C-alpha cells in the first residue's frame, strides 16, 4: 500500500465478531503491524473478485458480453441485439 491512495473506512461491528476476527487475523497473518488492514483488504478483494464483470445492467457488463460473443455490431441497439443472441431469438 505504500505510495497508493488510501481511504479510511470506519465501521462498527459487534464486539464478539471483532474479537473473533482479531483471532483469525493473528492465526492467519500473524501479529505484525498492518495485519488487520491486510486481512480486510484480502477479504474485500475476494468478495469483489468477479462481481464487476458480472454486474447486470452496467455498460462494462454489456461490453464484456459483446466481446465474449461472436456478434458483429452494425449500429443497432447493442443491448437488444445481444439479448436476442443470448436467448437465440431471431432478429
Protein Blocks (a to p, Z undefined) as FASTA:
>chain_A
ZZiacddddddddfklmmmmmmmmmmmnojaehklmmmmmmmmmmmmgoklmmmghiakl
mmmmmmmpmcdcehiafklmmmmmmnopaZZ
